[in-house]
Amino acid sequence: MELIFQGGLRFIENIQQVQSSFLISLFQFFTTLGNEIFYLMFFPFLLWCINFKLGIRIGILFLISVYINSFMKMIFQHPRPFELLPVVQLYPAEGFGFPSGHAQSSILVWCSIAYYRQQKIIWYLAVCLAFLIGLSRIYLGVHFPHDVVGGWILGGFIFYIYHYKLKSQIKNAKISKISFINRLILIAFLPVILIILPNTGDIIIVISVLTGAGWGIVFNQELLHFQGTSGTIKQRVYRFLVGILGVVIFYFGLKILFPKTGHSLYFIFYFIRYAILGLWMTAGAPWVFSMLKIAGEFEEMSS
């Protein structure tokens, strides 16, 4: 591995020789497209303003991918470039390096959108965006080249397995035959994963969001029937603004109110905070949209 690390450092130093404030800012922009805050804005937009079902499919796939990425990082525990050569760091980052979560998520999310749109131009844009996000991580000195390539490969593999192997089987699953209460109970058992398997902050986020979002999806299917595909542009803009206000309140407000790192109850409230976010995105916000008459036409969601 030492040869791979040294070769990666030389590659980073070589590309950083072409350096300017504009280029650094440009790559910092692309790298923010893989940050948590970006996805906190992107997925609500997809859910509330474009297509709720599409947002759920890609969102759940994204969360599963994040879980796999975190688990892989715990297994390999590879350092980041700046831990070996601090001068190459041009952007903050923490945790282990391999595989790159930014690279993995970008290829999975953007190619999934291209898959559903089935337009060549969207495919080209998706691949280019995933490439630039991955390249930005190398240029900014927060990932080795093999971290990024590994992320692309893993993200592409998850994309292929779901869309070309599992999607049809999941679609045919008779989940709707499970009663409303039983579905809620089954979802409530998700946090058991945190007791059985090793976990990190990212894994806690994944399980908590899946738990809250899972309950929200069930409530939406049974009671709200919000699809996000209808409504005027004005209504969609209002939906996004109202919904994002809730995201900001729960994400930042609860972070201020809840116990801080080191407190004995920190991880419990950490879980609750992200579960509330998931529930808000999938049921809370759609219910508010209904109350404010900005939800558009409601159609019963198919299972």
N, C-alpha and C positions, 0 to 999 in steps of 0.2 A: 504493500500500500504506500510505502514511503516514496517510491518512484512515481506513483500516480499523483500523490499530493504535490511533489516537487514539480512535476510536469504541469500540473494545473496552475500552480503559482506562477510559473514562467509564462503560461498562456495569458493569465490575468494581467501580469505586468506588461506584456507585449501590447494587448489591446488598450490598456490604460495609457500607453504612450501617446495615443491620439486622444487628447483630453482638453476640454474647454468647459466653461460654466454652462454653456448651452447644451452640450452633449450630456453632461452630468444631470442637468435638470430634465432633459428628455428621457433618459433612462430611469430617473427617479419617478417620473410620471408613469412610465410603463410598469414599473414595479409596484406602484400603488394600486394598479388594476388587479393585483392578486392579494391585496391586504384585506383584513377582516372588515374594516370600515367600508371598503368598496362593496363587498358582498352583502353587507347589511343594507346598502342602498339598492344594489342591483336586483337581488331576489324579491324584495317587496315590489319593486317596479314591475318585474315579470309576473308576479302573482296578482297584483291589483290592477294593472293597466294593460297587460297583454293577454295572458292566458293562465288562469289559476292552476289548471291541471298540468300544463307544461312546466310551470314554476315548481310545482310539487315534485314532479318526476325528476327534473334536473337538480332540484334542491336536495332531495333525499340521496340521489346519486353522489352529489358533491359532498354531503356529510359522511357518507360511507367511505368515500375516497379520502377525506381528511382523517378518518379513524384509521384506515389502512396506512396512510402516510405516517401518522404519529407512532403507530405500532412498529413500522419498519425503522423509524429513527431510533426507537428504543433498542431495537435489536442490533443495529450497526454502530450507533453512537460515534459517528464520524465527526471530526472537528470542522469548523468553518475556516475559510482561507485566512481571515484576519486574526484567527487565534494562533496561526503559525507565522504570519507576517502582517502585523497591525497596520502598516502603511497602506495596504491595498483597500482598506475599508472606507467606502464612500457613502454608506447608508447603514442605519442601525438594524441589527438582527440578533436573535438569541436562539438558544436551543441547538440541537444537533443538525448536521448539514445534509446527510443523505437519507432519502432522496429529496429533491427540492419540492416543497409543497406548492410553491407558486407555479412551477412548471407543470406539475401533475394536475393541479386544479384547472389551469388555463386550457390545457389540451382537452380535458374532459368536458368542461363547461361550454367552451366556445364551439367545439366540434359537435357537441350534443345539440346546440342551437342550430348549427348548420345542417345536421341530420334531419331535424324536424322541418326546416324550411326547404331543403332539397333544391337549392339554387347554387350554381357553380361559384358565383361571385361571393356568396356568403361563406362557402367552403374556403375559398382563397383568403378571405379576410380573417376567418377563424384561425387558419394555420399560420398566417402572418402574425396575427396578434399573439398567439401562443409562443411563436418563435421569439418575438421581440420581448415578451415578458420574461422568458427564460434567459435570453441574452442579457437583459438588464441585470439579472441576478449575478451573472458572471462579471459583467463590467463593473458593477458596484462593489465587487469583492466580498459578497456575502455567501457565494456558492462556488464550488469547484465546477469545472465543465462536466465531470462525471455525475455530480449531484443533479444537474439540470437534465442531462441526457437520461439518467435513471428515472427522473420525475416524468419526463415525456413518455418514456416507454411504459411505465406503470400506469400513468393516466390513460394512454392509448389502449393498454390491455383491458383496463376496467371499462372503458368506452365500448370496446369490441365485445367483451363478454356480455355486457348488459344489452346493448342494442341488437346484436346479431345472434345471441344464444339464449338469453333469459327473458327478454322483453315479452315475447309472445306467450311464454309460459306464465309469467306474472299476470299478463292481461287476462288470461283464461282462468285464473284462480278465482274461486267463488267466495271472496272475502265478504261480499255483501250479505251472504247467507248467515254470517255470524251476527248475533244480536248486538244492538247498540251498546248495552251494558258490558257484554263480554268483550267487545272490542276495546272499550275503555280499560277494562281490567287487564287485558293482555298487554296493552301499551304500558300500563303502570308497572309491569315487571321488567321493563327495559333497564332501569337503574341497577338491577341486580348484576348486570355486566360489570359495573364499576367495582363490585365486591369480588367477583370471580377472577377478572383479568387485571393485569397491571394497567395503571392509567396515569395520564398526565393532564395538564390543564386543557389541552386541545381535545383530548378524549372525553373529559367531563363535559366540555361544551357540546360536543357532538351528541352524546347521549341525552343531555338535558334538553337541547333543541329538538331532537327527535321525539322525546317524550311529550313536550309541550305542543309541538306541531302535530304529532300524532293525534292527541286529544282534539286539537283544533280541527283537523281534517275530518274526524268522525262527526263532530258537532256541525261542521259545514255541510257534510253529506246528508245528515239527518234533518237539520233544522234551517239552515241558511240558503243552501243551494247557490252560493256565489261562484261565478265562473270567471269574472274579470275580462270577458271578451266583448261585453256590450257597454254602451254609454257613449256620450259625446266626448270630444277631446277635452272640453272644459270639465266634465265630470271625472275623467281619468286624471287630469291634473289635480283636481281637488282631492281625489282619493289618495293620490301619492303624497300630497302635502299633509293631509290629515293623518294618514297612516305613519308617515315618517316622523311626525311630531310624537306619536306614541312610541316609536322605536327609540327616539332620542331620550324621552322621559324614562323609559324602562332600562335602556342600556347605560346611560350616564347617571340618571337620577338614582337608580337602585345601587349603582356602584358607589355613590357617595354615602347613601344611607346604610348599606349593609356592612357587616364586619370586614375589616381589612385583613391583608395577608398576615398570618401568624396567629390570628384569633382561632380559638378551638372550634368555632362554628363556621369558619370561613368557607370551606368547601361545600357545606350544606347550602349556605345562602348563595354561593357561586352557582350551584346547580339550579336553585330556585330562580335566580335572575335570568338565566338563559332559557329555562323552561317557560317562563312568562313571556319572553321574547317570541319563542316559537308559537305559543298559544295566541299571542296578539296578532302575529302575521297571518295565521291561518283561520282564526275565528273572531278574535276581538275586533280587529280592524274592519273585516267584512260586516260585522254586526253594526258597528258605528256608521259605516257607509249606508247601510239600510236605514238607520234612524235619521240620517241627514239627507236621505233621498238622492244619493249620488252613486248608488251601486249599479245603476243601469237595470236592464231587465233581468229577472232571475229565471234561470232554467234549471230544472232538476239535473243534478250531476249524475252521470252514469258511473257505475262502479268500475 
